[in-house]
Amino acid sequence: MNKREERFIVDAMLGNIVTWLRILGYDTIYWNGDDGGLIEKALKEDRIILTMDRELALNAIRNGLETFYILKNDSPEVLAELAERYGIELHFDPNMTRCPVCNAPLKFMNDKPREEWMCPNCGKRYWKGSHWKNIVKTIKDAEEKLIKLRGSI
Ligand SMILES: [Zn+2]
């Protein structure tokens, strides 16, 4: 079983990608500060940098950091590229999911009538509601794009 070992740090332009990586179970920091701080944190915590900022990407690469420079902020496409490049799992497992808001691993609540998860950090609750279909759809789109990516090599 994949343990979701890759960790990421993502620049402020890519908030949607942060949410998706957390939903898929990856420890992901959303960075709002300066470039130097981002590079320092990536170095210290061994995180892969995702950015749309060319200058930041070049700077990070010069510092020997694993960096993925994103040209187009399209969630399924970026997820497919991350799967191809880093082997991230395009598989939604609610028991692996991290809180999309604060990145803490969710806790399954086994005392509820419906399947429900709670974030032990911010207290937000999650269940299979109307957003569920969107999650499944985006992940399916990403899988299809990955197949196309692999087919074109
Ligand atoms: Zn939370």
Residues whose N, C-alpha, C, O or C-beta is under 5 A from the ligand:
A	BS01	ZN	C99 V101 C102 C119 N121 C122 G123
